[in-house]
Amino acid sequence: MSAISLNANPVPIRESAPLSTAPAQDRTWTDVKIKRTWAASAAGIALTAAIVCTAFAFTATLWLLAAAIPLVLATGALVWYCSSTVDYENPEELAKVRGQALNMTLPEIIQKHGIDNLFRYSILSPKQFEKAYSSYAKTMNMRQLIGYYEAVAAKLDLLDLQHSGFHVPEPKLWKEKFRDETAHLNCNEFLSYYPNPDALLKHNIISKEEREILSEAEKANGLYSGQEEECRTEFDKRTEREREIREKTKDLALRSYYAYEDYDYALNPYRRDLNVMEQSAKVKIEFEKARFAQLSQPTNDEESKQYAQSKLRCENACADIRRRLNFDKAFLVANYERAKNSYNMNILSAREIRDRAYLLADEQYTFATKPVRDEIDAKIAKFAEEKNRKLAEINARYESFRHANRQRVSEGLEARAV
């Protein structure tokens, strides 16, 4: 027995354009022809412009070649539109579409033409549609098949095609395949795979007796979930004080850690002093240069000699300021590095203290709440034991019911064969 994958995703139903309210005999393919004509004309114009741009690009400017590229792309898009547009009102094109559909699967037909066009224009005949639908239905599990059936049936009803002869095969036709898929499942596993058994009952996939058994399993699971939630709520109420103590302890540890965490705040004084030193040295150098610039140009040898000495003194003063700045910067950088190393050690120590405080708070909380936790866990275990006992009884009845059902089916087949 090969079970269909429960994770397979059916191809979604694609709707085409909204349906026209005009009668079928009043609709023509004039609009489609006009659109195709306009598209073909536009494609010819775009292609001509592209050729002209390419021809003049090498004699005038290469920018025309860049303009030709989007024109070529636009031509390709328009040609694709003309070739892909289907005029379902044209008998010749419709006959071609119907011939192609015979070699396509149902999802491919719906993806290409839309579900409404499939039914409206009878791209597949009613018998061909039922055959294609049945082939595709074999690839889905029952949950997916029911959803797909309801979507297709709803679209067919919406189109209101009277006397069209189309009929969507009902999911109950694959009841035996569903039985094979679920033969190895108990009630809980069945409900996890098919969480909406009412849909199965609606389509006569399961009987009322089987639905009642599954309802008992749902009630047992629901009762246990409610009891477990009540126990968790009781635990939270009884341990509220211990939880508040744990959170306050962690909050204090976190605040202590934040005092060391601000790296910029810890090292900002060194950056500020460095900026002040550089600005002060810049002002002193500008002052020396401005004082030298106030000297008048020499007119004789004696003044030239004094002028040269003043220039030398200015240069020496500026160099001395720079040397002093470099020395102070080196000293400040050394202090900065020591402060940074000290900061790194402090932040590591603070992080360890914070983590230790977190761990201690959790341990104290666990120790303080252990009696209550053991009591609650014992209650939950008792409820779980009761649930498992009920489910064991329900699963035994469910298996007996399915076994009797299989025997009735087998006897019916044998009687039919005779």
C-alpha positions in Angstrom: 0.0 0.0 0.0 1.4 3.4 -1.0 0.0 6.3 0.9 -0.3 9.7 -0.8 1.9 12.3 0.9 -0.1 14.4 3.3 2.1 17.4 2.6 1.6 17.7 -1.1 0.1 21.0 -2.2 -2.5 21.0 -5.0 -2.2 23.5 -7.8 -4.3 26.5 -6.9 -7.2 27.3 -9.1 -6.5 30.4 -11.2 -9.5 32.6 -12.2 -9.4 34.4 -15.5 -11.0 37.8 -16.2 -14.4 38.5 -14.7 -17.3 37.0 -16.7 -19.2 39.2 -19.0 -22.9 39.5 -18.4 -23.7 39.8 -22.2 -25.3 36.8 -23.9 -22.9 34.4 -25.6 -24.3 35.1 -29.1 -23.6 38.9 -28.7 -19.9 38.4 -27.9 -17.4 38.6 -30.7 -13.7 38.5 -30.9 -13.5 42.1 -32.3 -11.9 43.4 -29.0 -9.2 40.7 -29.1 -8.5 41.4 -32.7 -8.2 45.1 -32.1 -5.8 44.5 -29.2 -3.7 42.2 -31.3 -3.6 44.7 -34.2 -2.5 47.5 -32.0 0.1 45.3 -30.4 1.4 44.1 -33.8 1.6 47.8 -35.0 3.4 48.9 -31.9 5.8 46.0 -32.2 6.6 47.0 -35.8 7.1 50.6 -34.8 9.4 49.6 -31.9 11.4 47.3 -34.1 11.8 49.9 -36.8 13.0 52.5 -34.2 15.4 50.0 -32.8 16.9 49.3 -36.2 17.2 53.0 -37.0 18.9 53.7 -33.6 21.3 50.9 -34.2 22.2 52.1 -37.7 22.9 55.7 -36.6 24.6 54.7 -33.3 27.9 54.1 -35.1 27.8 57.3 -37.2 26.2 59.8 -34.7 26.4 58.8 -31.0 26.5 55.6 -29.1 23.7 56.8 -26.9 21.3 55.7 -29.6 22.5 52.1 -29.1 21.4 52.3 -25.5 18.0 53.5 -26.6 17.7 50.6 -29.0 17.9 48.0 -26.2 14.6 48.8 -24.5 13.0 49.1 -27.9 14.1 45.5 -28.8 12.8 44.3 -25.4 9.5 46.1 -26.0 9.2 44.4 -29.4 9.8 41.0 -27.9 7.1 41.6 -25.2 4.5 42.7 -27.8 5.2 39.7 -30.0 4.8 37.5 -27.0 1.5 39.1 -26.1 0.2 38.6 -29.7 1.3 34.9 -29.7 0.0 34.1 -26.1 -3.4 35.9 -26.3 -6.1 33.3 -27.0 -9.4 34.3 -28.7 -11.8 31.8 -27.3 -14.6 33.2 -29.5 -12.6 32.3 -32.7 -13.7 28.7 -33.7 -10.3 28.0 -35.2 -8.3 29.1 -32.2 -10.7 27.3 -29.8 -10.3 24.1 -31.8 -6.6 24.4 -31.5 -6.8 25.0 -27.8 -9.0 22.0 -27.3 -6.6 19.8 -29.2 -3.7 21.0 -27.1 -5.7 20.4 -23.9 -5.9 16.7 -24.6 -2.2 16.4 -24.0 -2.2 18.5 -20.8 -3.0 17.7 -17.2 -5.9 19.5 -15.5 -3.7 21.8 -13.4 -1.8 22.8 -16.6 -5.1 23.6 -18.4 -6.4 25.6 -15.4 -3.1 27.4 -15.0 -3.1 28.5 -18.7 -6.7 29.2 -19.4 -8.4 29.7 -16.1 -11.2 27.6 -14.5 -14.1 29.7 -15.9 -12.8 29.6 -19.5 -12.4 25.8 -19.1 -16.1 25.4 -18.4 -17.5 28.3 -20.4 -15.9 27.3 -23.7 -15.8 23.5 -23.0 -12.0 23.3 -23.6 -12.5 19.8 -22.3 -15.7 17.9 -22.8 -17.6 16.8 -19.7 -16.2 13.2 -20.0 -12.7 14.5 -20.7 -12.9 16.8 -17.7 -14.0 14.0 -15.3 -11.2 11.8 -16.6 -8.6 14.6 -16.1 -10.0 15.5 -12.7 -9.9 11.8 -11.6 -6.3 11.6 -12.7 -5.3 14.6 -10.7 -7.4 13.6 -7.7 -5.2 10.5 -7.3 -2.2 12.7 -6.4 -4.0 14.4 -3.4 -4.9 13.3 0.0 -8.5 13.5 1.1 -8.2 16.8 2.9 -6.7 18.5 -0.2 -9.2 16.7 -2.4 -12.2 18.0 -0.5 -10.8 21.6 -0.6 -10.2 21.3 -4.4 -13.6 19.7 -5.0 -15.4 22.5 -3.1 -13.4 25.2 -5.0 -14.1 23.7 -8.5 -17.8 23.0 -7.7 -18.3 26.5 -6.3 -16.9 28.0 -9.5 -19.0 25.7 -11.7 -22.2 26.8 -9.7 -21.1 30.5 -10.0 -20.9 30.2 -13.8 -24.4 28.8 -13.9 -23.9 26.9 -17.1 -27.3 25.1 -17.4 -27.4 21.9 -19.4 -23.6 22.0 -19.9 -23.2 18.4 -18.8 -20.2 19.2 -16.5 -20.0 17.4 -13.2 -17.3 17.5 -10.6 -16.6 14.0 -9.3 -17.3 13.8 -5.6 -14.6 13.0 -3.1 -16.5 9.9 -1.9 -15.4 8.1 -5.1 -11.9 7.9 -3.5 -13.2 6.6 -0.2 -11.3 3.4 -0.4 -8.0 5.2 -1.2 -8.7 7.3 1.9 -9.3 4.1 3.9 -5.9 2.7 2.8 -4.2 6.0 3.7 -5.6 6.1 7.2 -5.7 2.3 8.0 -2.6 2.6 10.2 -3.7 5.7 12.1 -5.3 5.8 15.6 -7.8 8.4 16.6 -5.3 11.1 17.6 -3.1 10.6 14.5 -6.3 10.7 12.4 -7.4 14.0 13.9 -3.9 15.5 13.5 -3.9 14.7 9.8 -7.6 15.5 9.3 -8.5 18.2 11.9 -12.0 18.8 10.4 -13.7 15.4 10.4 -17.1 17.2 9.8 -16.0 17.8 6.2 -15.4 14.1 5.8 -18.8 13.4 7.2 -20.4 16.0 4.9 -19.0 14.2 1.8 -19.9 10.7 3.1 -16.2 9.8 3.5 -16.8 8.6 7.1 -20.0 7.4 8.7 -21.9 9.0 11.6 -20.8 6.2 13.9 -17.1 6.8 13.0 -17.7 10.6 13.5 -19.1 9.9 17.0 -16.0 7.9 18.0 -13.7 10.6 16.7 -15.8 13.1 18.7 -15.2 11.2 21.9 -11.4 11.4 21.2 -11.7 15.1 20.6 -13.6 15.5 23.9 -10.9 13.5 25.7 -8.1 15.6 24.3 -10.1 18.8 24.9 -10.7 17.9 28.5 -7.1 17.1 29.2 -6.0 20.4 27.5 -8.3 22.3 29.8 -7.2 20.5 32.9 -3.5 21.1 32.0 -4.1 24.8 31.4 -5.9 25.1 34.8 -2.9 23.4 36.4 -0.5 25.8 34.7 -2.6 28.8 35.8 -2.7 27.5 39.4 1.1 27.1 39.4 1.6 30.7 38.2 -0.7 32.1 40.9 1.0 30.1 43.7 4.5 31.0 42.6 3.9 34.7 41.8 5.9 36.0 44.8 8.9 33.8 43.9 8.7 34.9 40.3 8.7 38.6 41.3 11.8 38.0 43.5 13.6 36.4 40.6 12.8 39.2 38.2 13.9 41.9 40.8 17.2 40.1 41.4 17.8 40.0 37.6 16.9 43.6 37.2 19.4 44.7 39.9 22.1 42.6 38.3 21.3 44.2 34.9 21.4 47.7 36.3 24.8 47.1 37.9 26.1 45.7 34.6 24.8 48.8 32.7 27.0 51.0 34.9 30.1 49.5 33.2 28.6 48.9 29.8 28.8 52.5 28.4 32.2 52.4 26.7 31.9 56.0 25.3 31.0 57.4 28.7 33.9 55.6 30.5 36.6 56.8 28.0 35.1 60.2 26.9 37.4 62.3 29.3 40.5 61.2 27.4 39.0 62.0 24.1 37.9 65.4 25.4 41.4 66.2 26.7 43.0 65.2 23.5 40.7 67.5 21.5 41.5 70.4 23.9 45.2 69.9 23.5 45.0 69.8 19.7 42.9 73.0 19.6 45.3 74.8 22.0 48.4 73.9 20.0 46.6 75.1 16.8 45.8 78.5 18.4 49.4 78.9 19.6 50.9 78.1 16.1 48.5 80.5 14.4 49.5 83.2 16.9 53.2 82.8 16.2 52.6 82.9 12.4 50.4 86.0 12.8 53.1 87.8 14.8 55.7 87.0 12.2 53.4 88.1 9.4 53.1 91.6 11.0 56.8 92.2 10.4 57.5 94.6 7.4 59.6 93.4 4.5 63.3 94.3 4.9 64.8 97.1 2.8 68.5 96.7 3.6 71.0 94.0 4.8 70.5 94.7 8.5 66.7 94.4 8.3 67.1 91.3 6.2 69.3 89.7 8.9 66.7 90.6 11.6 63.9 89.4 9.4 65.6 86.0 8.9 66.2 85.7 12.7 62.6 86.4 13.4 61.5 83.8 10.8 63.8 81.2 12.4 62.4 82.0 15.9 58.8 81.6 14.5 59.6 78.2 13.0 61.4 77.1 16.2 58.4 78.2 18.3 56.0 76.3 16.1 58.2 73.2 16.1 58.5 73.4 19.9 54.7 73.6 20.2 54.3 70.5 17.9 56.9 68.6 19.9 55.1 69.4 23.1 51.8 68.4 21.6 53.2 65.1 20.5 54.6 64.4 23.9 51.4 65.3 25.7 49.4 63.2 23.1 51.7 60.2 23.7 51.2 60.5 27.5 47.5 60.9 27.1 47.3 57.9 24.7 49.2 55.8 27.2 46.7 56.7 29.9 43.9 56.1 27.5 45.2 52.6 26.7 45.5 51.8 30.4 42.0 53.1 31.0 40.7 51.0 28.1 42.3 47.9 29.4 41.0 48.6 32.9 37.5 49.1 31.3 37.7 45.8 29.5 38.6 44.0 32.6 35.8 45.7 34.5 33.2 44.9 31.9 34.2 41.2 31.8 34.0 41.1 35.6 30.6 42.8 35.5 29.3 40.4 32.8 30.4 37.5 34.9 28.7 38.9 38.0 25.5 39.5 36.0 25.5 36.0 34.6 26.2 34.5 38.0 23.3 36.6 39.5 21.0 35.4 36.7 21.9 31.7 37.4 21.6 32.1 41.1 18.1 33.8 40.7 17.0 30.9 38.5 18.3 28.3 40.9 16.6 30.0 43.9 13.4 30.2 42.0 13.5 26.5 41.0 14.3 25.5 44.5 11.5 27.7 46.1 8.9 26.5 43.6 9.9 22.8 43.5 7.2 21.6 46.0 4.4 23.4 44.1 5.9 22.2 40.7 6.0 18.6 41.9 2.4 18.8 43.1 1.2 20.3 39.8 3.2 17.8 37.7 1.6 15.0 39.7 -1.9 16.4 38.9 -1.0 16.7 35.2 0.4 13.2 35.1 -2.8 11.9 36.7 -4.9 13.7 34.1 -2.7 12.4 31.3 -3.1 8.9 32.6 -6.8 9.3 32.6 -6.8 10.7 29.1 -4.5 7.9 27.8 -6.8 5.3 29.3 -9.9 6.8 27.7 -8.1 7.1 24.4 -7.0 3.5 24.6 -10.6 2.4 25.0 -11.7 4.7 22.1 -8.9 3.5 19.9 -9.9 -0.1 20.6 -13.5 0.6 19.6 -12.3 2.6 16.6 -10.2 -0.3 15.4 -13.0 -2.8 16.0 -15.4 -0.5 14.0 -13.0 -0.2 11.1 -12.3 -4.0 11.1 -16.1 -4.7 11.0 -16.4 -2.1 8.2 -13.7 -3.7 6.2 -15.4 -7.1 6.6 -18.7 -5.7 5.3 -17.0 -4.2 2.3 -15.2 -7.5 1.6 -18.4 -9.4 1.9 -20.2 -6.9 -0.4 -17.5 -7.3 -3.0 -17.7 -11.1 -2.8 -21.5 -11.1 -3.1 -21.2 -8.7 -6.1 -18.7 -11.0 -7.7 -21.0 -14.0 -7.3 
